[in-house]
Amino acid sequence: MNSNIRLILDPPRSATLNMAIDEYLMESQADLESLPTLRIYSWEEPACSIGYFQGVNDVARRLDSLYQKMIVVKRITGGGLVMHGEDLTFSLALKDPGPFLPKDAKSSYLKVNEALLAGLREIFPTLDFVDCKSLPFGRGQNARICFESPSCYDLQLEGKKVAGASQRRKKGVLLHQSAIFLESSKENLIHSILKGFEKKWQVDFEEIPLSDQELALATELESTRYSSPAWAYPERSRRAYSST
């Protein structure tokens, strides 16, 4: 018998709310009754997300004038900077350890991307893994831009990285976030992604949109964390506090 995964097909939302919803879904996995959750979403307007271990000031120096024109949101997951707007993004919120992903991060990235590859190859026959032998695997430090620096088990098309990911594990739950940059309709990409997971993970999807209560709790998290300068801009906030 296949396992059930909750599916959320979300409308475009703001950068801060997107990240708050993902964290809310991660925290919700602490409830023993919560289904593992796949959320697929997009962005209301172009934005940069940076990894948990990156500093906004380092990113600002790298992006220069472009940075001044874009919304920047800090993820709870690691990895490098990702420029969103043209991508299709998804998150997986799971119990850890659990039946779907191995405990070690490298193997879990592989298992997620095996599912993506199995589905997306029907549209993009030459899609393949990046060669792991010559590439690093680890945190996105400083001003690293994720899609300029492929990591082991990322997906590439014609030599260009088109799918990257980051994770966070804590207190028995896991959040995996992926961004996919492929030229096809949103509907085609979603259909192929779901088909890949169904095939490789032996799962059935149960579409359950966010409830009003869930959205309200995520919006509260957005206001207290992701919209707070002390979260996304800790260096800038420290200077402001020290001058008062």
For each residue, the residues with C-beta under 8 A, 3 or more apart:
1:
2: 198 202 203 204
3: 36 99 100 201 202 203 204
4: 35 203 204 205 206
5: 35 36 37 38 197 201 203 204 205 206
6: 35 36 37 38 205 206 207 208
7: 37 38 39 40 194 205 206 207 208
8: 25 37 38 39 40 41 207 208 209 210
9: 40 190 207 209
10: 13 21 39 40 41 42 209 210
11: 41 42
12: 41 42 43 44
13: 10 17 18 21 41 43 44
14: 17 18 43 44 45 71 222
15: 18 19 43 44 45 47 49 71 72 73 84 226
16: 19 20 71 73 222 226 227
17: 13 14 20 21 218 219 222 226
18: 13 14 15 21 22 41 43 73 89
19: 15 16 22 23 49 73 74 75 76 222 226
20: 16 17 23 24 218 219 221 222 225 226
21: 10 13 17 18 24 25 39 41 210 215 218
22: 18 19 25 26 39 76 91 93 175 177
23: 19 20 26 27 76 175 218 221 225
24: 20 21 27 28 214 217 218 221
25: 8 21 22 28 29 37 39 91 93 175
26: 22 23 29 76 93 168 173 174 175
27: 23 24 30 173
28: 24 25 31 34 37 93 214
29: 25 26 34 36 37 93 94 95 172 173 174
30: 27 34 171 172 173
31: 28 34
32:
33:
34: 28 29 30 31 37
35: 4 5 6 206 208
36: 3 5 6 29 92 93 94 95 98 100
37: 5 6 7 8 25 28 29 34 91 92 93 94
38: 5 6 7 8 90 91 92 197 205
39: 7 8 10 21 22 25 90 91 93
40: 7 8 9 10 88 89 90 190 193
41: 8 10 11 12 13 18 21 89 90 91
42: 10 11 12 87 88 89 186
43: 12 13 14 15 18 46 47 84 85 87 89
44: 12 13 14 15
45: 14 15 71 85
46: 43 70 71 83 84 85
47: 15 43 70 71 72 73 83 84 85
48: 59 63 67 70 71 72 73 81 82 83 84
49: 15 19 72 73 74 75 81 82 84
50: 54 56 59 72 73 74 75 80 81 140 232
51: 54 74 75 77 78 79 80 81 139 140 146 166
52: 74 75 76 77 78 168
53: 78 139 140 141
54: 50 51 58 59 74 80 81 140 141 142 143 144
55: 58 59 142 234 235
56: 50 59 60 72 74 232 233 234 235 236
57: 60 61 235 236
58: 54 55 61 62 142 143
59: 48 50 54 55 56 62 63 67 72 81 143
60: 56 57 63 64 67
61: 57 58 64 143
62: 58 59 67 81 143 145
63: 48 59 60 66 67 70 81 143
64: 60 61 67
65: 68 69
66: 63 69 70
67: 48 59 60 62 63 64 70 72
68: 65
69: 65 66
70: 46 47 48 63 66 67 83
71: 14 15 16 45 46 47 48
72: 15 47 48 49 50 56 59 67 232
73: 15 16 18 19 47 48 49 50 226 232
74: 19 49 50 51 52 54 56 226 231 232
75: 19 49 50 51 52 78 79 166 177
76: 19 22 23 26 52 168 175
77: 51 52 166 167 168 175 176 177
78: 51 52 53 75 139 140 166 167 168
79: 51 75 82 139 140 146 164 165 166
80: 50 51 54 140 144 145 146 149 164
81: 48 49 50 51 54 59 62 63 140 143 144 145 146
82: 48 49 79 87 145 146 147 164 179
83: 46 47 48 70 145 147
84: 15 43 46 47 48 49 87 89 179
85: 43 45 46 47
86: 181
87: 42 43 82 84 179 180 181
88: 40 42 179 180 182 186 189 190
89: 18 40 41 42 43 84 177 178 179 180
90: 38 39 40 41 177 178 180 193
91: 22 25 37 38 39 41 175 176 177 178
92: 36 37 38 100 112 174 175 176
93: 22 25 26 28 29 36 37 39 173 174 175
94: 29 36 37 98 100 101 173 174 176
95: 29 36 98 172 173 174
96: 101 103 169 172 173 174
97: 103
98: 36 94 95 101 174
99: 3
100: 3 36 92 94 111 201 203
101: 94 96 98 107 108 111 112 174 176
102: 107 108 111
103: 96 97 108
104: 107 108
105: 108 109 167 169
106: 109 110 137 152 153
107: 101 102 104 110 111
108: 101 102 103 104 105 111 112 167 174 176
109: 105 106 112 113 152 153 165 167
110: 106 107 113 114 153
111: 100 101 102 107 108 114 115 200
112: 92 101 108 109 115 116 165 176 178
113: 109 110 116 117 129 153 154 155 163 165
114: 110 111 117 118 200
115: 111 112 118 119 193 196 197 199 200 201
116: 112 113 119 120 155 163 178 180 193 196
117: 113 114 120 121 127 128 129 155 196
118: 114 115 121 195 196 199 200
119: 115 116 122 192 193 194 195 196 197 199
120: 116 117 123 124 127 155 180 182 189 192 193 196
121: 117 118 124 125 127
122: 119 125 192 195
123: 120 182 184 188 189 192
124: 120 121 127 157 182 184
125: 121 122
126: 157 158
127: 117 120 121 124 155 156 157 162
128: 117 155 156 157
129: 113 117 132 153 154 155 156
130: 135 150 151 152 153 154 155 156 161
131: 134 135
132: 129 135 137 152 153
133:
134: 131
135: 130 131 132 150 151 152
136: 149 151 152
137: 106 132 151 152 153
138: 151
139: 51 53 78 79
140: 50 51 53 54 78 79 80 81 144 146 166
141: 53 54 144
142: 54 55 58
143: 54 58 59 61 62 63 81
144: 54 80 81 140 141 148 149
145: 62 80 81 82 83 148 149
146: 51 79 80 81 82 140 149 164 166 179
147: 82 83 161 164 181
148: 144 145
149: 80 136 144 145 146
150: 130 135 154 156 161 164
151: 130 135 136 137 138 154 164
152: 106 109 130 132 135 136 137
153: 106 109 110 113 129 130 132 137
154: 113 129 130 150 151 161 163 164 165
155: 113 116 117 120 127 128 129 130 161 162 163
156: 127 128 129 130 150 159 160 161 162
157: 124 126 127 128 160 162 182
158: 126
159: 156
160: 156 157
161: 130 147 150 154 155 156 164
162: 127 155 156 157 180 181 182
163: 113 116 154 155 178 179 180 181 182
164: 79 80 82 146 147 150 151 154 161 178 179
165: 79 109 112 113 154 176 177 178 179
166: 51 75 77 78 79 140 146 176 177
167: 77 78 105 108 109 174 175 176 177
168: 26 52 76 77 78 174 175
169: 96 105 173 174 175
170: 173
171: 30
172: 29 30 95 96
173: 26 27 29 30 93 94 95 96 169 170
174: 26 29 92 93 94 95 96 98 101 108 167 168 169
175: 22 23 25 26 76 77 91 92 93 167 168 169
176: 77 91 92 94 101 108 112 165 166 167
177: 22 75 77 89 90 91 165 166 167
178: 89 90 91 112 116 163 164 165
179: 82 84 87 88 89 146 163 164 165
180: 87 88 89 90 116 120 162 163 189 193
181: 86 87 147 162 163
182: 88 120 123 124 157 162 163 189
183:
184: 123 124 188 189
185: 188 189
186: 42 88 189 190
187: 190 191
188: 123 184 185 191 192
189: 88 120 123 180 182 184 185 186 192 193
190: 9 40 88 186 187 193 194
191: 187 188 194 195
192: 119 120 122 123 188 189 195 196
193: 40 90 115 116 119 120 180 189 190 196 197
194: 7 119 190 191 197 198 205
195: 118 119 122 191 192 198 199
196: 115 116 117 118 119 120 192 193 199 200
197: 5 38 115 119 193 194 200 201 203 205
198: 2 194 195 201 202 203 204 205
199: 115 118 119 195 196 202
200: 111 114 115 118 196 197
201: 3 5 100 115 197 198
202: 2 3 198 199
203: 2 3 4 5 100 197 198
204: 2 3 4 5 198
205: 4 5 6 7 38 194 197 198
206: 4 5 6 7 35
207: 6 7 8 9
208: 6 7 8 35
209: 8 9 10
210: 8 10 21 214 215 218
211: 214 215
212: 215 216
213: 216 217
214: 24 28 210 211 217 218
215: 21 210 211 212 218 219
216: 212 213 219 220
217: 24 213 214 220 221
218: 17 20 21 23 24 210 214 215 221 222
219: 17 20 215 216 222 223
220: 216 217 223 224
221: 20 23 24 217 218 224 225 226
222: 14 16 17 19 20 218 219 225 226 227
223: 219 220 227 228
224: 220 221 227 228
225: 20 23 221 222 228 231
226: 15 16 17 19 20 73 74 221 222 231 232
227: 16 222 223 224
228: 223 224 225 231 232
229: 232 233 236 237 240
230: 233 234 237
231: 74 225 226 228 234
232: 50 56 72 73 74 226 228 229
233: 56 229 230 236 237
234: 55 56 230 231 237 238
235: 55 56 57 238 239
236: 56 57 229 233 239 240
237: 229 230 233 234 240 241
238: 234 235 241 242
239: 235 236 242 243
240: 229 236 237 243 244
241: 237 238 244
242: 238 239
243: 239 240
244: 240 241
